[in-house]
Amino acid sequence: MVRGRIVHSARRACTVVACVGLVAVACADSSSRSSDVGLTAAAAAPEPQKPAPAAPQQPFDGARAWAHLERQVQFGPRPSGSPALTATRQYIVEQLKAAGIAVREQAFVGKTPAGDVAMANVIGTIPGRRPARVAIASHFDTKRSPAFRFVGANDGASSTAALLELARILKDSRPEFTLELLFLDGEEAVNLEWAGTDNTYGSRHYVDAARRDGSLKTIRAFLLVDMIGDRDLNIKRDSASTPWLNDVIWGAARRLSLDRYFVPQETTIGGDDHFPFLQAGIPSVDIIDLEYDQWHRPGDTLDAVSARSLQVVGDVVLAALPQIEARLARSPR
């Protein structure tokens, strides 16, 4: 913001008096005193407080995100409790630390139909000017598929890759609200079919833990990205998501001329990691392409996804965040 300049204009109305052939400028001393009074008043007035300037924002780099996607696929199938998922989690932690982001692991035991499974969420925190938080999340586990080798290039890797790239960009953004980057374990069902509570283990554990320690009330909004790497990207509005968050995100896509990827039609999602947050009363949105034709199929490989799709979603999320923060800042909560 350019601060306005105060201009002092002292009138120099001089009376010329002819006396014994001499010209006297009678107003000079009066004009000087008038100018001094104006300067003193200006100095005494409190200076308006300037809002903290926003940091210049780096652009989202789809190529960087793609490298994170490739690395996850190289680990192979990554179901909860597997050595490959442990390696993936270590990779996420290393990348967040390398970006200078405070990170912690939230370990827990998932009570699954197949017995206890060791799981752990990864939580990165970017301090904002307010302690209240906006959470952006992805799950990083893949579906258990005993019948075929499932590497989840889209379902698991794409959203995690985008979130890691968002972390790099947002680290120095000086956000209004504290940003929490959630990499959630145990989104996929342990049994072959999604049913009952055999799913969303990580998000449910996070919400339960936040409720117990009293921090849940400081989460003001929750943004979930899931299956966003489809080459034929087609993201519809989730009918269960908070309407104003849908409006902000789809509005950002229109401004960026990316509304051919964020289409205006609605879809119904039977369940995902945003549901525990919605049920806790937190405004939440799911950014997901449910029309991916390789969902939970062996063809969910690098050939079916693209860096361009990661770029589109990254650009829209970055464009939407300031509007989300502005909306929350106006809220009395």
C-alpha positions in Angstrom: 0.0 0.0 0.0 1.3 3.5 -0.9 0.9 5.8 2.1 -0.8 9.1 1.2 1.3 12.2 1.5 0.2 15.2 3.6 0.8 18.5 1.7 1.0 21.7 3.8 0.2 24.8 1.8 0.7 28.0 3.8 -0.8 31.0 2.3 1.7 33.8 1.9 -0.7 36.8 1.7 1.6 39.7 2.0 0.7 43.3 2.5 3.0 45.7 0.9 3.3 48.8 3.0 5.1 51.8 1.5 6.7 53.8 4.3 9.2 56.5 3.6 10.1 54.9 0.3 10.7 51.4 1.9 8.6 48.3 1.1 7.8 46.1 4.2 6.5 42.6 3.9 4.3 42.4 6.9 3.0 38.9 6.5 6.3 37.0 6.4 6.5 36.3 10.1 2.8 35.5 10.4 3.1 33.0 7.5 6.0 31.2 9.1 4.2 30.8 12.4 1.1 29.4 10.6 3.3 26.8 8.8 4.9 25.8 12.0 1.5 25.2 13.7 0.4 22.9 10.7 3.6 20.8 11.0 3.2 20.4 14.7 -0.4 19.2 14.4 0.6 16.7 11.7 3.4 15.4 13.9 1.0 15.0 16.8 -1.6 13.0 14.8 -1.2 9.2 15.1 0.0 7.5 11.9 -2.5 5.1 10.4 -1.5 1.5 11.0 -0.4 -0.3 7.8 -1.6 -3.8 7.3 1.2 -6.4 7.1 2.1 -6.7 3.4 1.5 -10.0 1.7 4.6 -11.9 0.7 5.2 -12.3 -3.0 3.8 -15.6 -4.0 5.8 -18.1 -6.0 3.9 -19.9 -8.8 2.9 -23.5 -8.4 5.3 -25.7 -10.3 3.6 -28.7 -11.8 6.9 -30.3 -12.7 8.0 -30.3 -9.1 4.7 -31.8 -8.0 5.1 -34.4 -10.7 8.5 -35.4 -9.3 6.9 -36.0 -5.9 4.2 -38.1 -7.6 6.8 -40.2 -9.4 8.7 -40.8 -6.2 5.7 -42.1 -4.4 4.9 -44.5 -7.3 8.5 -45.8 -7.1 7.7 -47.0 -3.5 5.1 -49.4 -5.0 1.8 -50.3 -3.4 1.4 -48.3 -0.1 -1.4 -49.7 2.0 -1.5 -48.6 5.7 0.9 -50.5 7.9 3.2 -51.5 5.0 7.0 -50.8 4.8 6.3 -48.9 1.6 4.0 -46.5 3.3 6.5 -46.0 6.1 9.0 -45.0 3.5 6.5 -42.7 1.9 5.8 -41.0 5.2 9.5 -40.5 5.8 9.8 -38.9 2.4 7.0 -36.5 3.2 8.6 -35.6 6.5 12.0 -35.0 4.8 10.4 -32.8 2.2 8.6 -30.6 4.7 11.7 -30.3 6.8 13.7 -29.3 3.7 11.2 -26.6 3.1 11.7 -25.3 6.6 8.3 -26.3 7.9 7.7 -27.5 11.4 6.5 -31.1 11.2 5.3 -33.8 13.5 4.0 -37.3 13.2 0.7 -38.3 14.9 1.0 -42.1 15.5 -2.1 -44.1 16.3 -3.5 -47.6 16.0 -6.3 -48.2 13.5 -8.8 -50.7 14.8 -9.6 -52.4 11.5 -11.6 -55.6 10.5 -8.2 -57.2 9.9 -7.0 -56.3 13.4 -4.8 -53.5 14.7 -2.8 -51.6 12.1 -0.1 -49.1 13.0 -0.8 -45.8 11.3 0.5 -42.2 11.5 -0.6 -38.8 10.1 2.0 -36.2 9.2 1.2 -32.6 10.2 3.1 -29.6 8.9 2.4 -26.2 10.3 3.0 -22.8 8.7 2.4 -20.0 11.3 0.0 -17.2 10.4 -0.8 -13.8 11.8 -3.6 -15.5 13.7 -3.5 -18.8 15.7 -6.8 -20.0 14.1 -6.1 -22.6 11.4 -7.0 -23.4 7.8 -6.2 -27.1 7.1 -5.3 -28.5 3.7 -5.2 -32.2 3.4 -4.5 -35.3 1.3 -4.4 -39.0 2.1 -1.1 -40.8 1.2 -2.0 -44.5 1.6 -3.2 -46.7 -1.3 -5.9 -49.3 -1.5 -5.1 -52.9 -0.5 -5.4 -54.9 -3.7 -4.4 -58.6 -3.3 -5.6 -59.4 -6.8 -3.2 -57.0 -8.6 -0.4 -54.5 -8.0 -1.9 -51.1 -7.3 0.4 -48.1 -7.1 -2.1 -45.4 -6.9 -0.6 -42.7 -9.1 -3.8 -40.8 -8.9 -5.5 -42.2 -5.8 -3.0 -41.2 -3.1 0.0 -39.9 -4.9 -1.4 -37.0 -7.0 -3.0 -35.1 -4.1 0.0 -35.8 -1.8 2.4 -34.5 -4.5 0.3 -31.3 -5.0 0.2 -30.7 -1.2 4.0 -31.0 -1.0 4.4 -28.4 -3.7 1.9 -26.2 -2.0 3.9 -26.5 1.2 7.0 -25.1 -0.6 5.1 -22.1 -1.9 3.1 -21.3 1.2 6.1 -21.6 3.6 7.0 -17.9 3.1 3.6 -16.5 2.3 3.0 -15.0 5.7 -0.7 -16.2 5.7 -3.4 -14.5 7.7 -4.4 -17.8 9.3 -2.0 -20.5 10.4 -1.9 -23.2 7.7 -1.9 -26.8 8.7 -0.9 -29.3 6.1 -2.4 -32.7 6.8 -1.1 -35.9 5.2 -3.6 -38.5 6.4 -3.1 -42.2 6.8 -5.7 -44.9 6.5 -8.2 -43.3 4.2 -8.7 -46.5 2.2 -10.7 -49.5 3.5 -8.7 -52.4 4.8 -11.3 -54.8 3.5 -12.0 -54.8 -0.2 -15.1 -52.7 0.1 -15.7 -49.4 1.7 -18.2 -49.9 4.5 -19.0 -48.6 8.0 -16.0 -47.3 9.8 -13.5 -49.3 7.7 -12.1 -46.1 6.1 -10.9 -42.5 7.0 -8.9 -43.8 10.0 -6.5 -40.9 9.9 -9.0 -38.0 9.6 -11.2 -39.5 12.2 -8.3 -39.9 14.6 -7.2 -36.3 13.9 -10.6 -34.9 14.7 -11.0 -37.0 17.8 -7.6 -36.0 19.1 -8.3 -32.3 18.4 -11.6 -32.6 20.2 -9.9 -34.1 23.3 -7.1 -31.5 23.5 -9.4 -28.6 22.8 -7.8 -27.5 19.5 -10.7 -28.4 17.3 -12.3 -25.0 17.8 -9.4 -23.3 16.2 -9.8 -25.0 12.9 -11.8 -22.6 10.8 -11.8 -24.4 7.4 -10.8 -27.7 5.9 -9.7 -28.2 2.3 -9.3 -31.8 1.0 -7.6 -32.7 -2.3 -8.1 -36.2 -3.6 -7.6 -37.9 -7.1 -6.6 -34.7 -8.9 -4.1 -36.1 -11.4 -6.4 -37.5 -14.0 -5.3 -36.7 -17.5 -8.9 -36.0 -18.3 -9.5 -33.8 -15.3 -13.2 -33.2 -14.5 -13.9 -31.9 -11.0 -17.5 -31.5 -9.9 -18.9 -29.7 -6.9 -19.4 -32.1 -4.0 -23.0 -31.8 -2.8 -21.9 -32.5 0.9 -19.2 -29.8 1.0 -19.8 -26.4 2.5 -21.5 -24.3 -0.2 -19.5 -21.1 0.4 -16.2 -23.0 0.1 -17.4 -24.6 -3.2 -18.4 -21.1 -4.4 -15.0 -19.6 -3.6 -13.0 -22.4 -5.2 -15.1 -22.6 -8.4 -15.0 -18.8 -8.5 -11.2 -18.9 -8.5 -11.3 -21.4 -11.3 -13.4 -19.1 -13.4 -11.1 -16.2 -12.8 -8.2 -18.3 -14.0 -10.1 -19.5 -17.0 -9.9 -23.1 -15.7 -13.6 -23.7 -15.4 -13.4 -26.4 -18.0 -11.7 -28.5 -15.4 -13.8 -27.3 -12.4 -17.2 -27.8 -13.9 -20.5 -26.4 -12.4 -22.3 -29.8 -12.1 -22.7 -31.4 -8.7 -21.7 -34.9 -7.6 -22.5 -36.9 -4.5 -19.6 -38.5 -2.6 -20.4 -41.4 -0.3 -17.5 -40.6 2.1 -14.1 -39.1 2.2 -11.7 -37.5 4.7 -13.7 -34.3 4.8 -16.7 -36.0 6.4 -15.3 -36.2 10.0 -14.6 -32.4 9.8 -18.1 -31.7 8.4 -19.6 -33.7 11.2 -17.5 -31.7 13.7 -19.1 -28.5 12.3 -16.0 -27.3 10.4 -16.6 -25.8 7.0 -15.1 -28.3 4.6 -14.7 -29.0 0.9 -13.6 -32.0 -1.2 -11.7 -31.2 -4.4 -12.0 -34.6 -6.2 -12.4 -36.0 -9.7 -14.7 -39.0 -9.2 -14.9 -39.7 -12.9 -11.4 -41.2 -13.1 -11.8 -44.4 -15.0 -8.9 -46.2 -13.4 -10.1 -45.7 -9.8 -8.9 -48.7 -7.8 -7.8 -50.5 -10.9 -4.4 -51.7 -12.0 -4.3 -48.9 -14.6 -3.9 -46.2 -12.0 -0.3 -45.6 -13.1 1.8 -42.8 -14.4 0.3 -43.1 -17.9 -3.1 -42.2 -16.6 -2.1 -38.9 -14.9 -0.5 -35.6 -15.9 1.5 -32.8 -14.5 -0.9 -30.4 -16.2 -3.7 -31.6 -13.9 -1.6 -31.0 -10.8 -0.8 -27.5 -12.1 -4.5 -26.7 -12.6 -5.5 -27.8 -9.1 -2.5 -26.1 -7.5 -3.2 -22.8 -9.2 -6.9 -22.9 -8.2 -6.1 -23.7 -4.5 -3.6 -20.9 -4.3 -6.0 -18.4 -6.0 -8.8 -19.4 -3.6 -6.9 -19.2 -0.3 -6.9 -15.4 0.0 -10.7 -15.3 -0.5 -11.1 -18.1 2.0 -9.0 -16.2 4.6 -10.9 -12.9 3.9 -14.3 -14.7 4.4 -13.0 -16.2 7.7 -11.6 -12.9 8.9 -15.1 -11.3 8.6 -16.7 -14.1 10.6 -17.3 -13.4 14.3 -16.1 -16.8 15.4 
